[in-house]
Amino acid sequence: MSLGAYAPAMKDDAWRDLPELAVSEDSEAIEEFLDDLAPGERTLAISRLSGEQREKLLETVDPAEAAEIVECLPESQVLEALSLIHI
């Protein structure tokens, strides 16, 4: 999957594009996509993922990126995400 399809111009609807990336297992594309988002956009995009998509996202990215993702989530979603991860 090419990151080119996820250009910064569509940031207003970033949450619509992240689910596909979350299940793609393309950690580089996921990390680049998230890095291009402002903190508020990142939080919104991640918070709109289903529990399964959030789980896949956290399992796909490297541990440092997963920690950054967890830090931006509301506490209720952090607890859900951590309960789903198989470590």
PDB file with SEQRES, HELIX, SHEET and CRYST1 records, atoms N, CA, C and O in Angstrom:
SEQRES   1 A   87  MET SER LEU GLY ALA TYR ALA PRO ALA MET LYS ASP ASP          
SEQRES   2 A   87  ALA TRP ARG ASP LEU PRO GLU LEU ALA VAL SER GLU ASP          
SEQRES   3 A   87  SER GLU ALA ILE GLU GLU PHE LEU ASP ASP LEU ALA PRO          
SEQRES   4 A   87  GLY GLU ARG THR LEU ALA ILE SER ARG LEU SER GLY GLU          
SEQRES   5 A   87  GLN ARG GLU LYS LEU LEU GLU THR VAL ASP PRO ALA GLU          
SEQRES   6 A   87  ALA ALA GLU ILE VAL GLU CYS LEU PRO GLU SER GLN VAL          
SEQRES   7 A   87  LEU GLU ALA LEU SER LEU ILE HIS ILE                          
HELIX    1 AA1 LEU A    3  TYR A    6  5                                   4    
HELIX    2 AA2 PRO A    8  ASP A   13  5                                   6    
HELIX    3 AA3 ALA A   14  ALA A   22  1                                   9    
HELIX    4 AA4 SER A   27  ASP A   35  1                                   9    
HELIX    5 AA5 PRO A   39  SER A   47  1                                   9    
HELIX    6 AA6 GLY A   51  THR A   60  1                                  10    
HELIX    7 AA7 PRO A   63  CYS A   72  1                                  10    
HELIX    8 AA8 GLU A   75  LEU A   84  1                                  10    
CRYST1    1.000    1.000    1.000  90.00  90.00  90.00 P 1           1          
ATOM      1  N   MET A   1       0.845  -1.171   0.000  1.00  0.00           N  
ATOM      2  CA  MET A   1       0.000   0.000   0.000  1.00  0.00           C  
ATOM      3  C   MET A   1       0.888   1.231   0.000  1.00  0.00           C  
ATOM      4  O   MET A   1       1.844   1.325   0.770  1.00  0.00           O  
ATOM      5  N   SER A   2       0.571   2.138  -0.842  1.00  0.00           N  
ATOM      6  CA  SER A   2       1.361   3.359  -0.969  1.00  0.00           C  
ATOM      7  C   SER A   2       0.777   4.458  -0.106  1.00  0.00           C  
ATOM      8  O   SER A   2      -0.440   4.637  -0.050  1.00  0.00           O  
ATOM      9  N   LEU A   3       1.645   5.190   0.564  1.00  0.00           N  
ATOM     10  CA  LEU A   3       1.214   6.297   1.383  1.00  0.00           C  
ATOM     11  C   LEU A   3       0.706   7.446   0.531  1.00  0.00           C  
ATOM     12  O   LEU A   3      -0.009   8.313   1.033  1.00  0.00           O  
ATOM     13  N   GLY A   4       1.058   7.473  -0.745  1.00  0.00           N  
ATOM     14  CA  GLY A   4       0.638   8.536  -1.633  1.00  0.00           C  
ATOM     15  C   GLY A   4      -0.871   8.735  -1.645  1.00  0.00           C  
ATOM     16  O   GLY A   4      -1.344   9.850  -1.864  1.00  0.00           O  
ATOM     17  N   ALA A   5      -1.620   7.688  -1.418  1.00  0.00           N  
ATOM     18  CA  ALA A   5      -3.076   7.786  -1.387  1.00  0.00           C  
ATOM     19  C   ALA A   5      -3.561   8.523  -0.148  1.00  0.00           C  
ATOM     20  O   ALA A   5      -4.732   8.894  -0.065  1.00  0.00           O  
ATOM     21  N   TYR A   6      -2.687   8.735   0.797  1.00  0.00           N  
ATOM     22  CA  TYR A   6      -3.068   9.349   2.060  1.00  0.00           C  
ATOM     23  C   TYR A   6      -2.352  10.685   2.230  1.00  0.00           C  
ATOM     24  O   TYR A   6      -1.737  10.936   3.267  1.00  0.00           O  
ATOM     25  N   ALA A   7      -2.428  11.524   1.236  1.00  0.00           N  
ATOM     26  CA  ALA A   7      -1.766  12.822   1.248  1.00  0.00           C  
ATOM     27  C   ALA A   7      -2.375  13.724   2.310  1.00  0.00           C  
ATOM     28  O   ALA A   7      -3.548  13.570   2.651  1.00  0.00           O  
ATOM     29  N   PRO A   8      -1.595  14.665   2.837  1.00  0.00           N  
ATOM     30  CA  PRO A   8      -2.076  15.556   3.884  1.00  0.00           C  
ATOM     31  C   PRO A   8      -3.325  16.353   3.535  1.00  0.00           C  
ATOM     32  O   PRO A   8      -4.013  16.819   4.443  1.00  0.00           O  
ATOM     33  N   ALA A   9      -3.644  16.526   2.267  1.00  0.00           N  
ATOM     34  CA  ALA A   9      -4.796  17.327   1.867  1.00  0.00           C  
ATOM     35  C   ALA A   9      -6.102  16.789   2.438  1.00  0.00           C  
ATOM     36  O   ALA A   9      -7.054  17.555   2.587  1.00  0.00           O  
ATOM     37  N   MET A  10      -6.182  15.504   2.764  1.00  0.00           N  
ATOM     38  CA  MET A  10      -7.432  14.951   3.240  1.00  0.00           C  
ATOM     39  C   MET A  10      -7.442  14.805   4.754  1.00  0.00           C  
ATOM     40  O   MET A  10      -8.168  13.969   5.291  1.00  0.00           O  
ATOM     41  N   LYS A  11      -6.654  15.602   5.437  1.00  0.00           N  
ATOM     42  CA  LYS A  11      -6.596  15.496   6.892  1.00  0.00           C  
ATOM     43  C   LYS A  11      -7.956  15.664   7.560  1.00  0.00           C  
ATOM     44  O   LYS A  11      -8.198  15.055   8.602  1.00  0.00           O  
ATOM     45  N   ASP A  12      -8.849  16.469   6.994  1.00  0.00           N  
ATOM     46  CA  ASP A  12     -10.162  16.661   7.602  1.00  0.00           C  
ATOM     47  C   ASP A  12     -10.913  15.344   7.763  1.00  0.00           C  
ATOM     48  O   ASP A  12     -11.715  15.189   8.685  1.00  0.00           O  
ATOM     49  N   ASP A  13     -10.658  14.415   6.884  1.00  0.00           N  
ATOM     50  CA  ASP A  13     -11.314  13.117   6.934  1.00  0.00           C  
ATOM     51  C   ASP A  13     -10.335  11.996   7.241  1.00  0.00           C  
ATOM     52  O   ASP A  13     -10.559  10.853   6.840  1.00  0.00           O  
ATOM     53  N   ALA A  14      -9.253  12.306   7.946  1.00  0.00           N  
ATOM     54  CA  ALA A  14      -8.228  11.302   8.233  1.00  0.00           C  
ATOM     55  C   ALA A  14      -8.809  10.085   8.928  1.00  0.00           C  
ATOM     56  O   ALA A  14      -8.380   8.960   8.672  1.00  0.00           O  
ATOM     57  N   TRP A  15      -9.768  10.295   9.794  1.00  0.00           N  
ATOM     58  CA  TRP A  15     -10.340   9.171  10.518  1.00  0.00           C  
ATOM     59  C   TRP A  15     -11.017   8.182   9.577  1.00  0.00           C  
ATOM     60  O   TRP A  15     -11.190   7.015   9.928  1.00  0.00           O  
ATOM     61  N   ARG A  16     -11.400   8.631   8.396  1.00  0.00           N  
ATOM     62  CA  ARG A  16     -12.032   7.730   7.429  1.00  0.00           C  
ATOM     63  C   ARG A  16     -11.009   6.815   6.750  1.00  0.00           C  
ATOM     64  O   ARG A  16     -11.361   5.732   6.283  1.00  0.00           O  
ATOM     65  N   ASP A  17      -9.761   7.241   6.694  1.00  0.00           N  
ATOM     66  CA  ASP A  17      -8.735   6.483   5.988  1.00  0.00           C  
ATOM     67  C   ASP A  17      -7.927   5.560   6.898  1.00  0.00           C  
ATOM     68  O   ASP A  17      -7.342   4.581   6.433  1.00  0.00           O  
ATOM     69  N   LEU A  18      -7.896   5.867   8.176  1.00  0.00           N  
ATOM     70  CA  LEU A  18      -7.070   5.080   9.084  1.00  0.00           C  
ATOM     71  C   LEU A  18      -7.524   3.628   9.250  1.00  0.00           C  
ATOM     72  O   LEU A  18      -6.663   2.758   9.384  1.00  0.00           O  
ATOM     73  N   PRO A  19      -8.813   3.317   9.248  1.00  0.00           N  
ATOM     74  CA  PRO A  19      -9.194   1.905   9.418  1.00  0.00           C  
ATOM     75  C   PRO A  19      -8.548   0.969   8.399  1.00  0.00           C  
ATOM     76  O   PRO A  19      -8.104  -0.125   8.748  1.00  0.00           O  
ATOM     77  N   GLU A  20      -8.498   1.399   7.154  1.00  0.00           N  
ATOM     78  CA  GLU A  20      -7.866   0.568   6.121  1.00  0.00           C  
ATOM     79  C   GLU A  20      -6.381   0.382   6.413  1.00  0.00           C  
ATOM     80  O   GLU A  20      -5.848  -0.721   6.287  1.00  0.00           O  
ATOM     81  N   LEU A  21      -5.727   1.456   6.800  1.00  0.00           N  
ATOM     82  CA  LEU A  21      -4.310   1.362   7.132  1.00  0.00           C  
ATOM     83  C   LEU A  21      -4.081   0.499   8.367  1.00  0.00           C  
ATOM     84  O   LEU A  21      -3.118  -0.267   8.429  1.00  0.00           O  
ATOM     85  N   ALA A  22      -4.963   0.625   9.341  1.00  0.00           N  
ATOM     86  CA  ALA A  22      -4.788  -0.092  10.604  1.00  0.00           C  
ATOM     87  C   ALA A  22      -4.710  -1.598  10.405  1.00  0.00           C  
ATOM     88  O   ALA A  22      -3.976  -2.283  11.118  1.00  0.00           O  
ATOM     89  N   VAL A  23      -5.455  -2.111   9.451  1.00  0.00           N  
ATOM     90  CA  VAL A  23      -5.463  -3.558   9.221  1.00  0.00           C  
ATOM     91  C   VAL A  23      -4.511  -3.977   8.101  1.00  0.00           C  
ATOM     92  O   VAL A  23      -4.450  -5.155   7.749  1.00  0.00           O  
ATOM     93  N   SER A  24      -3.774  -3.031   7.543  1.00  0.00           N  
ATOM     94  CA  SER A  24      -2.894  -3.322   6.404  1.00  0.00           C  
ATOM     95  C   SER A  24      -1.598  -4.018   6.795  1.00  0.00           C  
ATOM     96  O   SER A  24      -0.936  -4.620   5.951  1.00  0.00           O  
ATOM     97  N   GLU A  25      -1.232  -3.938   8.077  1.00  0.00           N  
ATOM     98  CA  GLU A  25       0.032  -4.487   8.575  1.00  0.00           C  
ATOM     99  C   GLU A  25       1.244  -3.804   7.947  1.00  0.00           C  
ATOM    100  O   GLU A  25       2.336  -4.373   7.928  1.00  0.00           O  
ATOM    101  N   ASP A  26       1.060  -2.595   7.437  1.00  0.00           N  
ATOM    102  CA  ASP A  26       2.150  -1.806   6.855  1.00  0.00           C  
ATOM    103  C   ASP A  26       2.556  -0.757   7.882  1.00  0.00           C  
ATOM    104  O   ASP A  26       2.086   0.380   7.838  1.00  0.00           O  
ATOM    105  N   SER A  27       3.432  -1.144   8.806  1.00  0.00           N  
ATOM    106  CA  SER A  27       3.788  -0.269   9.917  1.00  0.00           C  
ATOM    107  C   SER A  27       4.377   1.058   9.446  1.00  0.00           C  
ATOM    108  O   SER A  27       4.103   2.102  10.039  1.00  0.00           O  
ATOM    109  N   GLU A  28       5.172   1.026   8.401  1.00  0.00           N  
ATOM    110  CA  GLU A  28       5.777   2.258   7.898  1.00  0.00           C  
ATOM    111  C   GLU A  28       4.712   3.232   7.398  1.00  0.00           C  
ATOM    112  O   GLU A  28       4.768   4.422   7.708  1.00  0.00           O  
ATOM    113  N   ALA A  29       3.749   2.741   6.633  1.00  0.00           N  
ATOM    114  CA  ALA A  29       2.681   3.600   6.113  1.00  0.00           C  
ATOM    115  C   ALA A  29       1.824   4.147   7.251  1.00  0.00           C  
ATOM    116  O   ALA A  29       1.439   5.316   7.234  1.00  0.00           O  
ATOM    117  N   ILE A  30       1.526   3.309   8.236  1.00  0.00           N  
ATOM    118  CA  ILE A  30       0.732   3.750   9.384  1.00  0.00           C  
ATOM    119  C   ILE A  30       1.467   4.859  10.127  1.00  0.00           C  
ATOM    120  O   ILE A  30       0.880   5.899  10.430  1.00  0.00           O  
ATOM    121  N   GLU A  31       2.745   4.645  10.422  1.00  0.00           N  
ATOM    122  CA  GLU A  31       3.509   5.618  11.178  1.00  0.00           C  
ATOM    123  C   GLU A  31       3.665   6.932  10.410  1.00  0.00           C  
ATOM    124  O   GLU A  31       3.568   8.003  11.009  1.00  0.00           O  
ATOM    125  N   GLU A  32       3.902   6.872   9.116  1.00  0.00           N  
ATOM    126  CA  GLU A  32       4.014   8.089   8.313  1.00  0.00           C  
ATOM    127  C   GLU A  32       2.681   8.833   8.280  1.00  0.00           C  
ATOM    128  O   GLU A  32       2.648  10.058   8.396  1.00  0.00           O  
ATOM    129  N   PHE A  33       1.596   8.102   8.124  1.00  0.00           N  
ATOM    130  CA  PHE A  33       0.276   8.710   8.095  1.00  0.00           C  
ATOM    131  C   PHE A  33       0.000   9.432   9.413  1.00  0.00           C  
ATOM    132  O   PHE A  33      -0.421  10.589   9.409  1.00  0.00           O  
ATOM    133  N   LEU A  34       0.232   8.759  10.531  1.00  0.00           N  
ATOM    134  CA  LEU A  34      -0.028   9.361  11.835  1.00  0.00           C  
ATOM    135  C   LEU A  34       0.891  10.540  12.107  1.00  0.00           C  
ATOM    136  O   LEU A  34       0.468  11.530  12.704  1.00  0.00           O  
ATOM    137  N   ASP A  35       2.135  10.447  11.681  1.00  0.00           N  
ATOM    138  CA  ASP A  35       3.088  11.539  11.890  1.00  0.00           C  
ATOM    139  C   ASP A  35       2.688  12.803  11.137  1.00  0.00           C  
ATOM    140  O   ASP A  35       3.034  13.909  11.552  1.00  0.00           O  
ATOM    141  N   ASP A  36       1.962  12.647  10.033  1.00  0.00           N  
ATOM    142  CA  ASP A  36       1.527  13.796   9.240  1.00  0.00           C  
ATOM    143  C   ASP A  36       0.312  14.506   9.833  1.00  0.00           C  
ATOM    144  O   ASP A  36      -0.060  15.584   9.369  1.00  0.00           O  
ATOM    145  N   LEU A  37      -0.301  13.922  10.838  1.00  0.00           N  
ATOM    146  CA  LEU A  37      -1.494  14.511  11.431  1.00  0.00           C  
ATOM    147  C   LEU A  37      -1.145  15.399  12.623  1.00  0.00           C  
ATOM    148  O   LEU A  37      -0.198  15.127  13.361  1.00  0.00           O  
ATOM    149  N   ALA A  38      -1.915  16.452  12.795  1.00  0.00           N  
ATOM    150  CA  ALA A  38      -1.803  17.274  14.001  1.00  0.00           C  
ATOM    151  C   ALA A  38      -2.277  16.418  15.179  1.00  0.00           C  
ATOM    152  O   ALA A  38      -3.048  15.479  14.983  1.00  0.00           O  
ATOM    153  N   PRO A  39      -1.827  16.727  16.397  1.00  0.00           N  
ATOM    154  CA  PRO A  39      -2.213  15.906  17.555  1.00  0.00           C  
ATOM    155  C   PRO A  39      -3.720  15.685  17.693  1.00  0.00           C  
ATOM    156  O   PRO A  39      -4.152  14.568  17.978  1.00  0.00           O  
ATOM    157  N   GLY A  40      -4.511  16.711  17.499  1.00  0.00           N  
ATOM    158  CA  GLY A  40      -5.959  16.553  17.611  1.00  0.00           C  
ATOM    159  C   GLY A  40      -6.531  15.650  16.539  1.00  0.00           C  
ATOM    160  O   GLY A  40      -7.437  14.861  16.806  1.00  0.00           O  
ATOM    161  N   GLU A  41      -6.008  15.761  15.325  1.00  0.00           N  
ATOM    162  CA  GLU A  41      -6.463  14.907  14.223  1.00  0.00           C  
ATOM    163  C   GLU A  41      -6.082  13.458  14.493  1.00  0.00           C  
ATOM    164  O   GLU A  41      -6.847  12.535  14.215  1.00  0.00           O  
ATOM    165  N   ARG A  42      -4.893  13.280  15.036  1.00  0.00           N  
ATOM    166  CA  ARG A  42      -4.410  11.933  15.346  1.00  0.00           C  
ATOM    167  C   ARG A  42      -5.315  11.272  16.386  1.00  0.00           C  
ATOM    168  O   ARG A  42      -5.721  10.120  16.237  1.00  0.00           O  
ATOM    169  N   THR A  43      -5.618  12.024  17.434  1.00  0.00           N  
ATOM    170  CA  THR A  43      -6.487  11.498  18.488  1.00  0.00           C  
ATOM    171  C   THR A  43      -7.855  11.150  17.933  1.00  0.00           C  
ATOM    172  O   THR A  43      -8.396  10.087  18.240  1.00  0.00           O  
ATOM    173  N   LEU A  44      -8.422  12.031  17.121  1.00  0.00           N  
ATOM    174  CA  LEU A  44      -9.733  11.782  16.530  1.00  0.00           C  
ATOM    175  C   LEU A  44      -9.704  10.542  15.649  1.00  0.00           C  
ATOM    176  O   LEU A  44     -10.580   9.684  15.755  1.00  0.00           O  
ATOM    177  N   ALA A  45      -8.711  10.442  14.787  1.00  0.00           N  
ATOM    178  CA  ALA A  45      -8.620   9.308  13.865  1.00  0.00           C  
ATOM    179  C   ALA A  45      -8.516   7.991  14.629  1.00  0.00           C  
ATOM    180  O   ALA A  45      -9.202   7.025  14.294  1.00  0.00           O  
ATOM    181  N   ILE A  46      -7.679   7.946  15.633  1.00  0.00           N  
ATOM    182  CA  ILE A  46      -7.476   6.709  16.392  1.00  0.00           C  
ATOM    183  C   ILE A  46      -8.698   6.382  17.242  1.00  0.00           C  
ATOM    184  O   ILE A  46      -9.071   5.217  17.375  1.00  0.00           O  
ATOM    185  N   SER A  47      -9.319   7.404  17.813  1.00  0.00           N  
ATOM    186  CA  SER A  47     -10.476   7.152  18.676  1.00  0.00           C  
ATOM    187  C   SER A  47     -11.670   6.617  17.901  1.00  0.00           C  
ATOM    188  O   SER A  47     -12.557   5.995  18.486  1.00  0.00           O  
ATOM    189  N   ARG A  48     -11.706   6.847  16.605  1.00  0.00           N  
ATOM    190  CA  ARG A  48     -12.826   6.371  15.784  1.00  0.00           C  
ATOM    191  C   ARG A  48     -12.623   4.954  15.250  1.00  0.00           C  
ATOM    192  O   ARG A  48     -13.511   4.404  14.599  1.00  0.00           O  
ATOM    193  N   LEU A  49     -11.476   4.369  15.518  1.00  0.00           N  
ATOM    194  CA  LEU A  49     -11.256   2.980  15.109  1.00  0.00           C  
ATOM    195  C   LEU A  49     -12.076   2.054  15.999  1.00  0.00           C  
ATOM    196  O   LEU A  49     -12.347   2.365  17.158  1.00  0.00           O  
ATOM    197  N   SER A  50     -12.460   0.931  15.448  1.00  0.00           N  
ATOM    198  CA  SER A  50     -13.107  -0.092  16.281  1.00  0.00           C  
ATOM    199  C   SER A  50     -12.047  -0.685  17.200  1.00  0.00           C  
ATOM    200  O   SER A  50     -10.852  -0.491  16.974  1.00  0.00           O  
ATOM    201  N   GLY A  51     -12.463  -1.390  18.211  1.00  0.00           N  
ATOM    202  CA  GLY A  51     -11.515  -2.030  19.115  1.00  0.00           C  
ATOM    203  C   GLY A  51     -10.578  -2.970  18.370  1.00  0.00           C  
ATOM    204  O   GLY A  51      -9.382  -3.022  18.654  1.00  0.00           O  
ATOM    205  N   GLU A  52     -11.125  -3.710  17.419  1.00  0.00           N  
ATOM    206  CA  GLU A  52     -10.326  -4.654  16.625  1.00  0.00           C  
ATOM    207  C   GLU A  52      -9.296  -3.914  15.767  1.00  0.00           C  
ATOM    208  O   GLU A  52      -8.143  -4.335  15.669  1.00  0.00           O  
ATOM    209  N   GLN A  53      -9.719  -2.812  15.148  1.00  0.00           N  
ATOM    210  CA  GLN A  53      -8.798  -2.029  14.323  1.00  0.00           C  
ATOM    211  C   GLN A  53      -7.704  -1.396  15.181  1.00  0.00           C  
ATOM    212  O   GLN A  53      -6.540  -1.359  14.782  1.00  0.00           O  
ATOM    213  N   ARG A  54      -8.080  -0.901  16.355  1.00  0.00           N  
ATOM    214  CA  ARG A  54      -7.099  -0.292  17.270  1.00  0.00           C  
ATOM    215  C   ARG A  54      -6.091  -1.348  17.733  1.00  0.00           C  
ATOM    216  O   ARG A  54      -4.893  -1.082  17.831  1.00  0.00           O  
ATOM    217  N   GLU A  55      -6.599  -2.547  18.016  1.00  0.00           N  
ATOM    218  CA  GLU A  55      -5.721  -3.649  18.418  1.00  0.00           C  
ATOM    219  C   GLU A  55      -4.706  -3.948  17.317  1.00  0.00           C  
ATOM    220  O   GLU A  55      -3.512  -4.070  17.588  1.00  0.00           O  
ATOM    221  N   LYS A  56      -5.173  -4.065  16.096  1.00  0.00           N  
ATOM    222  CA  LYS A  56      -4.305  -4.369  14.953  1.00  0.00           C  
ATOM    223  C   LYS A  56      -3.268  -3.269  14.761  1.00  0.00           C  
ATOM    224  O   LYS A  56      -2.095  -3.544  14.509  1.00  0.00           O  
ATOM    225  N   LEU A  57      -3.712  -2.021  14.882  1.00  0.00           N  
ATOM    226  CA  LEU A  57      -2.813  -0.886  14.748  1.00  0.00           C  
ATOM    227  C   LEU A  57      -1.688  -0.964  15.776  1.00  0.00           C  
ATOM    228  O   LEU A  57      -0.516  -0.809  15.433  1.00  0.00           O  
ATOM    229  N   LEU A  58      -2.046  -1.205  17.032  1.00  0.00           N  
ATOM    230  CA  LEU A  58      -1.044  -1.246  18.107  1.00  0.00           C  
ATOM    231  C   LEU A  58      -0.113  -2.443  17.982  1.00  0.00           C  
ATOM    232  O   LEU A  58       1.050  -2.370  18.378  1.00  0.00           O  
ATOM    233  N   GLU A  59      -0.611  -3.529  17.442  1.00  0.00           N  
ATOM    234  CA  GLU A  59       0.242  -4.709  17.245  1.00  0.00           C  
ATOM    235  C   GLU A  59       1.168  -4.547  16.048  1.00  0.00           C  
ATOM    236  O   GLU A  59       2.220  -5.183  15.989  1.00  0.00           O  
ATOM    237  N   THR A  60       0.788  -3.698  15.089  1.00  0.00           N  
ATOM    238  CA  THR A  60       1.554  -3.543  13.855  1.00  0.00           C  
ATOM    239  C   THR A  60       2.716  -2.567  13.992  1.00  0.00           C  
ATOM    240  O   THR A  60       3.810  -2.826  13.493  1.00  0.00           O  
ATOM    241  N   VAL A  61       2.482  -1.452  14.664  1.00  0.00           N  
ATOM    242  CA  VAL A  61       3.534  -0.428  14.768  1.00  0.00           C  
ATOM    243  C   VAL A  61       4.577  -0.840  15.801  1.00  0.00           C  
ATOM    244  O   VAL A  61       4.344  -1.730  16.620  1.00  0.00           O  
ATOM    245  N   ASP A  62       5.737  -0.173  15.748  1.00  0.00           N  
ATOM    246  CA  ASP A  62       6.778  -0.519  16.719  1.00  0.00           C  
ATOM    247  C   ASP A  62       6.346  -0.051  18.108  1.00  0.00           C  
ATOM    248  O   ASP A  62       5.484   0.820  18.226  1.00  0.00           O  
ATOM    249  N   PRO A  63       6.939  -0.623  19.165  1.00  0.00           N  
ATOM    250  CA  PRO A  63       6.511  -0.320  20.536  1.00  0.00           C  
ATOM    251  C   PRO A  63       6.547   1.165  20.903  1.00  0.00           C  
ATOM    252  O   PRO A  63       5.671   1.633  21.630  1.00  0.00           O  
ATOM    253  N   ALA A  64       7.525   1.901  20.424  1.00  0.00           N  
ATOM    254  CA  ALA A  64       7.595   3.334  20.739  1.00  0.00           C  
ATOM    255  C   ALA A  64       6.409   4.081  20.129  1.00  0.00           C  
ATOM    256  O   ALA A  64       5.824   4.954  20.770  1.00  0.00           O  
ATOM    257  N   GLU A  65       6.064   3.739  18.907  1.00  0.00           N  
ATOM    258  CA  GLU A  65       4.918   4.365  18.247  1.00  0.00           C  
ATOM    259  C   GLU A  65       3.626   3.961  18.955  1.00  0.00           C  
ATOM    260  O   GLU A  65       2.736   4.791  19.138  1.00  0.00           O  
ATOM    261  N   ALA A  66       3.519   2.702  19.351  1.00  0.00           N  
ATOM    262  CA  ALA A  66       2.334   2.240  20.074  1.00  0.00           C  
ATOM    263  C   ALA A  66       2.175   3.022  21.379  1.00  0.00           C  
ATOM    264  O   ALA A  66       1.059   3.385  21.751  1.00  0.00           O  
ATOM    265  N   ALA A  67       3.271   3.279  22.065  1.00  0.00           N  
ATOM    266  CA  ALA A  67       3.221   4.057  23.310  1.00  0.00           C  
ATOM    267  C   ALA A  67       2.721   5.472  23.043  1.00  0.00           C  
ATOM    268  O   ALA A  67       1.919   5.999  23.814  1.00  0.00           O  
ATOM    269  N   GLU A  68       3.181   6.090  21.965  1.00  0.00           N  
ATOM    270  CA  GLU A  68       2.709   7.431  21.608  1.00  0.00           C  
ATOM    271  C   GLU A  68       1.216   7.418  21.291  1.00  0.00           C  
ATOM    272  O   GLU A  68       0.486   8.337  21.664  1.00  0.00           O  
ATOM    273  N   ILE A  69       0.775   6.383  20.610  1.00  0.00           N  
ATOM    274  CA  ILE A  69      -0.645   6.264  20.265  1.00  0.00           C  
ATOM    275  C   ILE A  69      -1.478   6.148  21.534  1.00  0.00           C  
ATOM    276  O   ILE A  69      -2.494   6.827  21.681  1.00  0.00           O  
ATOM    277  N   VAL A  70      -1.050   5.294  22.440  1.00  0.00           N  
ATOM    278  CA  VAL A  70      -1.792   5.077  23.678  1.00  0.00           C  
ATOM    279  C   VAL A  70      -1.863   6.370  24.492  1.00  0.00           C  
ATOM    280  O   VAL A  70      -2.880   6.641  25.130  1.00  0.00           O  
ATOM    281  N   GLU A  71      -0.804   7.160  24.477  1.00  0.00           N  
ATOM    282  CA  GLU A  71      -0.784   8.413  25.236  1.00  0.00           C  
ATOM    283  C   GLU A  71      -1.836   9.408  24.761  1.00  0.00           C  
ATOM    284  O   GLU A  71      -2.290  10.238  25.548  1.00  0.00           O  
ATOM    285  N   CYS A  72      -2.229   9.343  23.503  1.00  0.00           N  
ATOM    286  CA  CYS A  72      -3.191  10.321  22.979  1.00  0.00           C  
ATOM    287  C   CYS A  72      -4.631   9.858  23.110  1.00  0.00           C  
ATOM    288  O   CYS A  72      -5.547  10.615  22.788  1.00  0.00           O  
ATOM    289  N   LEU A  73      -4.856   8.641  23.571  1.00  0.00           N  
ATOM    290  CA  LEU A  73      -6.218   8.107  23.671  1.00  0.00           C  
ATOM    291  C   LEU A  73      -6.864   8.451  25.007  1.00  0.00           C  
ATOM    292  O   LEU A  73      -6.173   8.590  26.016  1.00  0.00           O  
ATOM    293  N   PRO A  74      -8.193   8.590  25.015  1.00  0.00           N  
ATOM    294  CA  PRO A  74      -8.909   8.739  26.287  1.00  0.00           C  
ATOM    295  C   PRO A  74      -8.700   7.474  27.130  1.00  0.00           C  
ATOM    296  O   PRO A  74      -8.504   6.387  26.588  1.00  0.00           O  
ATOM    297  N   GLU A  75      -8.744   7.622  28.434  1.00  0.00           N  
ATOM    298  CA  GLU A  75      -8.451   6.517  29.344  1.00  0.00           C  
ATOM    299  C   GLU A  75      -9.299   5.276  29.068  1.00  0.00           C  
ATOM    300  O   GLU A  75      -8.790   4.157  29.137  1.00  0.00           O  
ATOM    301  N   SER A  76     -10.562   5.455  28.763  1.00  0.00           N  
ATOM    302  CA  SER A  76     -11.428   4.292  28.516  1.00  0.00           C  
ATOM    303  C   SER A  76     -10.953   3.497  27.306  1.00  0.00           C  
ATOM    304  O   SER A  76     -11.034   2.268  27.299  1.00  0.00           O  
ATOM    305  N   GLN A  77     -10.456   4.195  26.276  1.00  0.00           N  
ATOM    306  CA  GLN A  77      -9.965   3.507  25.088  1.00  0.00           C  
ATOM    307  C   GLN A  77      -8.603   2.874  25.346  1.00  0.00           C  
ATOM    308  O   GLN A  77      -8.276   1.848  24.750  1.00  0.00           O  
ATOM    309  N   VAL A  78      -7.817   3.467  26.216  1.00  0.00           N  
ATOM    310  CA  VAL A  78      -6.528   2.872  26.581  1.00  0.00           C  
ATOM    311  C   VAL A  78      -6.766   1.530  27.255  1.00  0.00           C  
ATOM    312  O   VAL A  78      -6.122   0.535  26.921  1.00  0.00           O  
ATOM    313  N   LEU A  79      -7.688   1.508  28.202  1.00  0.00           N  
ATOM    314  CA  LEU A  79      -7.977   0.260  28.909  1.00  0.00           C  
ATOM    315  C   LEU A  79      -8.482  -0.808  27.947  1.00  0.00           C  
ATOM    316  O   LEU A  79      -8.091  -1.972  28.043  1.00  0.00           O  
ATOM    317  N   GLU A  80      -9.347  -0.413  27.025  1.00  0.00           N  
ATOM    318  CA  GLU A  80      -9.866  -1.369  26.040  1.00  0.00           C  
ATOM    319  C   GLU A  80      -8.737  -1.870  25.147  1.00  0.00           C  
ATOM    320  O   GLU A  80      -8.619  -3.073  24.909  1.00  0.00           O  
ATOM    321  N   ALA A  81      -7.907  -0.957  24.652  1.00  0.00           N  
ATOM    322  CA  ALA A  81      -6.812  -1.333  23.747  1.00  0.00           C  
ATOM    323  C   ALA A  81      -5.845  -2.277  24.446  1.00  0.00           C  
ATOM    324  O   ALA A  81      -5.446  -3.290  23.872  1.00  0.00           O  
ATOM    325  N   LEU A  82      -5.468  -1.961  25.663  1.00  0.00           N  
ATOM    326  CA  LEU A  82      -4.513  -2.803  26.374  1.00  0.00           C  
ATOM    327  C   LEU A  82      -5.094  -4.171  26.706  1.00  0.00           C  
ATOM    328  O   LEU A  82      -4.360  -5.157  26.765  1.00  0.00           O  
ATOM    329  N   SER A  83      -6.385  -4.239  26.919  1.00  0.00           N  
ATOM    330  CA  SER A  83      -6.997  -5.534  27.217  1.00  0.00           C  
ATOM    331  C   SER A  83      -7.050  -6.441  25.992  1.00  0.00           C  
ATOM    332  O   SER A  83      -7.150  -7.661  26.122  1.00  0.00           O  
ATOM    333  N   LEU A  84      -6.982  -5.846  24.808  1.00  0.00           N  
ATOM    334  CA  LEU A  84      -7.076  -6.621  23.565  1.00  0.00           C  
ATOM    335  C   LEU A  84      -5.729  -7.085  23.025  1.00  0.00           C  
ATOM    336  O   LEU A  84      -5.662  -8.040  22.252  1.00  0.00           O  
ATOM    337  N   ILE A  85      -4.666  -6.412  23.429  1.00  0.00           N  
ATOM    338  CA  ILE A  85      -3.356  -6.718  22.869  1.00  0.00           C  
ATOM    339  C   ILE A  85      -2.834  -8.034  23.434  1.00  0.00           C  
ATOM    340  O   ILE A  85      -2.906  -8.288  24.636  1.00  0.00           O  
ATOM    341  N   HIS A  86      -2.314  -8.850  22.550  1.00  0.00           N  
ATOM    342  CA  HIS A  86      -1.742 -10.138  22.935  1.00  0.00           C  
ATOM    343  C   HIS A  86      -0.237  -9.979  23.068  1.00  0.00           C  
ATOM    344  O   HIS A  86       0.484  -9.942  22.070  1.00  0.00           O  
ATOM    345  N   ILE A  87       0.232  -9.886  24.309  1.00  0.00           N  
ATOM    346  CA  ILE A  87       1.678  -9.753  24.540  1.00  0.00           C  
ATOM    347  C   ILE A  87       2.221 -10.933  25.289  1.00  0.00           C  
ATOM    348  O   ILE A  87       3.418 -10.988  25.570  1.00  0.00           O  
TER     349      ILE A  87                                                      
END                                                                             
